[in-house]
Amino acid sequence: MIVSISQPAYMPWLGYFNRIAKSDMSIVLDNVMLERSSKTRFTNRNKIKTERGWNWLTVPVKTAGLGQPLICDVVLDMDQNWQDKHRKSIFQSYNNSPHFEPHREWFEGFYSQKLTYLAPMLNDLTSHLLETLNINTPMLFSSKMGIKGEKSELILNLCKNVGATTYLSGPFGKDYLDAEAFEEAGINLDFDDYVHPTYSQIHGEFVPFMSIIDLLFNCGDDSLQILCGNNVAT
């Protein structure tokens, strides 16, 4: 059984969904600390393409006096008008894209919710995007599994718990995963070096590494085929 494990992310990029699509089961790693300074942080932010180039959409969270909370405990900063700002930015950027209209109503509702915590909001959004892409991989949440450990040990213990025979990691896993420990456990390590596709995109020349909504709004029902492309598991 192929298992992938990823931290939750806000409107993730294409590679995030490709790894889930290639897995028999995927685990949302939501009981680790929220990164706030990393250049690779995407838990509460992601990129969209606008008329002026790409732009960050960042979900504000409460951090004062809280240290580094676990992702599953992070509280949203609802004193900032981020929902309306994100909705307007997305609608203005993609209103003229060929496949935006079928998604308008859902995103209107999504950005009108009364929210408290980051993790349920991310789960709601990602679940909808997976359904829209027709990716049906079962999803588990590490915060509900009661598995102990840190870094490579935690990943290995999660894999053991669900009976993984292969762990499909992102490319950065090469920097911290204990390959010998996985081998001793009889779990194959595979690294998903995603090859980003090029697709029809509004607002000028193609820009890669945008949120998945960029693909959905530009390509509609062809999105899953474009997303997987040459990245289908063999």
C-alpha positions as CSV (number, residue, x, y, z in Angstrom):
1,M,0.0,0.0,0.0
2,I,1.4,3.4,-1.0
3,V,1.0,6.0,1.7
4,S,1.8,9.7,1.5
5,I,2.0,12.2,4.3
6,S,1.7,16.0,4.0
7,Q,1.1,18.9,6.2
8,P,-2.2,20.7,5.5
9,A,-1.9,23.7,3.1
10,Y,-4.0,26.6,2.0
11,M,-5.2,26.0,-1.6
12,P,-2.1,23.8,-2.3
13,W,-0.1,23.6,-5.5
14,L,-0.4,20.9,-8.2
15,G,2.3,18.6,-6.8
16,Y,0.4,18.3,-3.5
17,F,-2.6,16.8,-5.2
18,N,-0.5,14.6,-7.6
19,R,1.1,12.9,-4.6
20,I,-2.3,12.2,-3.0
21,A,-3.7,10.9,-6.4
22,K,-0.7,8.4,-6.6
23,S,-1.4,7.1,-3.1
24,D,-3.6,4.4,-1.7
25,M,-3.9,6.4,1.5
26,S,-2.8,9.9,2.5
27,I,-2.3,11.3,6.0
28,V,-2.7,14.9,6.9
29,L,0.2,15.8,9.3
30,D,-1.7,18.3,11.4
31,N,-0.1,17.6,14.9
32,V,3.2,19.3,14.2
33,M,4.2,22.9,14.9
34,L,3.1,25.6,12.5
35,E,6.1,27.0,10.6
36,R,6.0,30.8,10.5
37,S,9.4,31.9,9.0
38,S,10.2,29.2,6.5
39,K,10.4,30.2,2.8
40,T,8.7,26.9,2.1
41,R,5.7,27.6,4.4
42,F,2.4,27.0,2.7
43,T,0.2,26.0,5.6
44,N,-1.6,29.3,5.7
45,R,-0.6,30.9,2.4
46,N,-0.3,30.2,-1.3
47,K,0.0,31.9,-4.7
48,I,-2.4,33.0,-7.4
49,K,-1.8,34.6,-10.7
50,T,-3.2,38.2,-11.1
51,E,-3.0,40.7,-13.9
52,R,0.1,42.1,-12.2
53,G,1.8,38.7,-11.8
54,W,1.7,36.2,-9.0
55,N,0.6,37.2,-5.6
56,W,0.5,35.7,-2.1
57,L,-2.8,35.0,-0.3
58,T,-2.0,34.7,3.4
59,V,-4.5,33.6,6.1
60,P,-3.7,35.5,9.3
61,V,-3.4,33.5,12.5
62,K,-3.1,34.5,16.1
63,T,0.4,34.0,17.4
64,A,1.0,36.5,20.2
65,G,2.2,34.7,23.4
66,L,1.4,31.3,21.8
67,G,4.9,30.2,20.9
68,Q,4.7,27.7,18.0
69,P,1.3,25.9,18.3
70,L,0.4,22.7,16.6
71,I,-1.3,23.2,13.3
72,C,-4.5,21.5,14.7
73,D,-4.6,24.1,17.5
74,V,-4.0,27.3,15.5
75,V,-6.6,30.0,15.8
76,L,-7.5,32.2,12.9
77,D,-7.2,36.0,13.3
78,M,-10.7,36.9,12.4
79,D,-10.2,40.6,13.4
80,Q,-8.6,41.0,10.0
81,N,-10.8,41.2,7.0
82,W,-8.9,38.4,5.2
83,Q,-11.9,36.4,3.9
84,D,-13.3,39.3,1.9
85,K,-9.8,40.3,0.6
86,H,-9.1,36.8,-0.6
87,R,-12.5,36.4,-2.2
88,K,-12.1,39.7,-4.0
89,S,-8.6,38.9,-5.1
90,I,-9.6,35.5,-6.5
91,F,-12.7,36.7,-8.2
92,Q,-11.0,39.7,-9.8
93,S,-8.0,37.6,-11.0
94,Y,-10.1,34.7,-12.4
95,N,-13.4,36.2,-13.3
96,N,-12.6,36.0,-17.0
97,S,-10.9,32.5,-16.9
98,P,-12.8,30.0,-19.0
99,H,-13.9,27.7,-16.1
100,F,-14.3,30.0,-13.2
101,E,-18.1,30.3,-13.2
102,P,-19.0,26.8,-12.0
103,H,-16.9,27.5,-8.8
104,R,-18.2,30.9,-8.0
105,E,-21.0,29.9,-5.7
106,W,-18.9,27.5,-3.6
107,F,-16.2,30.0,-3.0
108,E,-18.7,32.7,-2.2
109,G,-20.0,30.4,0.5
110,F,-16.6,29.3,1.7
111,Y,-15.4,32.9,2.3
112,S,-18.7,33.8,4.1
113,Q,-18.3,31.2,6.9
114,K,-17.8,32.1,10.5
115,L,-14.4,30.4,11.3
116,T,-12.3,29.9,14.4
117,Y,-9.6,27.3,13.7
118,L,-7.2,27.0,10.8
119,A,-7.2,23.2,10.4
120,P,-10.9,22.6,9.9
121,M,-10.9,25.5,7.3
122,L,-8.0,23.9,5.4
123,N,-9.7,20.5,5.6
124,D,-13.0,21.9,4.2
125,L,-11.2,23.6,1.3
126,T,-8.9,20.7,0.4
127,S,-11.7,18.1,0.6
128,H,-13.7,20.2,-1.8
129,L,-10.7,20.5,-4.2
130,L,-10.1,16.8,-4.0
131,E,-13.7,16.1,-4.8
132,T,-13.7,18.6,-7.7
133,L,-10.6,16.9,-9.2
134,N,-12.2,13.4,-8.7
135,I,-9.4,12.3,-6.4
136,N,-10.9,9.7,-4.1
137,T,-7.8,8.7,-2.0
138,P,-8.8,8.0,1.7
139,M,-7.6,10.7,4.1
140,L,-6.5,10.3,7.7
141,F,-5.4,13.0,10.2
142,S,-2.4,12.4,12.4
143,S,-3.9,14.4,15.2
144,K,-6.6,11.7,15.6
145,M,-4.2,8.7,15.3
146,G,-2.3,9.0,18.7
147,I,1.0,8.2,17.1
148,K,4.2,9.5,18.8
149,G,7.6,10.5,17.5
150,E,9.4,13.4,15.8
151,K,10.5,14.0,12.2
152,S,11.5,10.8,10.5
153,E,10.5,8.6,13.4
154,L,6.9,10.1,13.4
155,I,6.6,9.5,9.6
156,L,7.8,5.9,10.0
157,N,5.4,5.2,12.9
158,L,2.5,6.6,11.0
159,C,3.4,4.4,8.0
160,K,3.6,1.3,10.3
161,N,0.3,2.1,11.9
162,V,-1.6,2.0,8.6
163,G,0.3,-0.9,7.1
164,A,2.2,1.0,4.4
165,T,4.5,-1.0,2.1
166,T,5.7,2.2,0.3
167,Y,6.0,5.7,1.6
168,L,5.7,8.3,-1.1
169,S,7.6,11.3,0.1
170,G,8.1,14.8,-1.4
171,P,11.6,15.5,-2.6
172,F,12.6,17.3,0.6
173,G,12.2,14.0,2.5
174,K,15.7,13.1,1.3
175,D,17.1,15.7,3.7
176,Y,15.7,14.2,6.9
177,L,14.2,10.7,6.5
178,D,16.1,7.8,7.9
179,A,16.3,5.5,4.9
180,E,17.9,2.7,7.0
181,A,15.0,2.7,9.5
182,F,12.4,2.4,6.7
183,E,14.3,-0.4,5.1
184,E,14.5,-2.3,8.5
185,A,10.7,-1.8,8.8
186,G,10.2,-3.3,5.3
187,I,8.8,-0.1,3.9
188,N,10.0,1.1,0.5
189,L,11.0,4.8,0.2
190,D,9.9,6.6,-2.9
191,F,10.4,10.3,-3.7
192,D,7.9,12.2,-5.8
193,D,9.9,14.7,-7.9
194,Y,7.0,16.4,-9.5
195,V,7.4,17.5,-13.1
196,H,5.2,20.7,-13.4
197,P,3.0,20.7,-16.5
198,T,2.4,23.8,-18.7
199,Y,-1.2,24.6,-19.4
200,S,-3.3,27.4,-20.9
201,Q,-3.3,30.3,-18.4
202,I,-4.8,33.8,-18.5
203,H,-2.8,37.0,-17.7
204,G,0.2,36.6,-20.1
205,E,3.1,34.1,-20.1
206,F,2.8,30.9,-18.1
207,V,3.8,31.0,-14.5
208,P,4.2,27.6,-12.6
209,F,3.7,26.8,-9.0
210,M,0.4,28.5,-8.5
211,S,-2.4,27.2,-6.3
212,I,-4.5,24.4,-7.7
213,I,-7.3,26.8,-8.3
214,D,-5.3,28.4,-11.1
215,L,-5.4,25.1,-13.0
216,L,-9.1,24.4,-12.2
217,F,-10.3,27.8,-13.3
218,N,-8.2,27.7,-16.5
219,C,-8.7,24.1,-17.5
220,G,-11.9,22.8,-15.9
221,D,-12.6,19.1,-16.5
222,D,-9.1,18.5,-18.0
223,S,-7.4,19.5,-14.8
224,L,-6.8,16.0,-13.4
225,Q,-5.3,14.7,-16.6
226,I,-3.0,17.8,-16.8
227,L,-2.2,17.6,-13.2
228,C,-1.0,14.0,-13.4
229,G,0.5,14.2,-16.9
230,N,3.8,12.4,-16.9
231,N,3.6,12.0,-13.1
232,V,1.3,9.0,-13.1
233,A,2.6,6.1,-10.8
234,T,4.0,3.1,-12.7
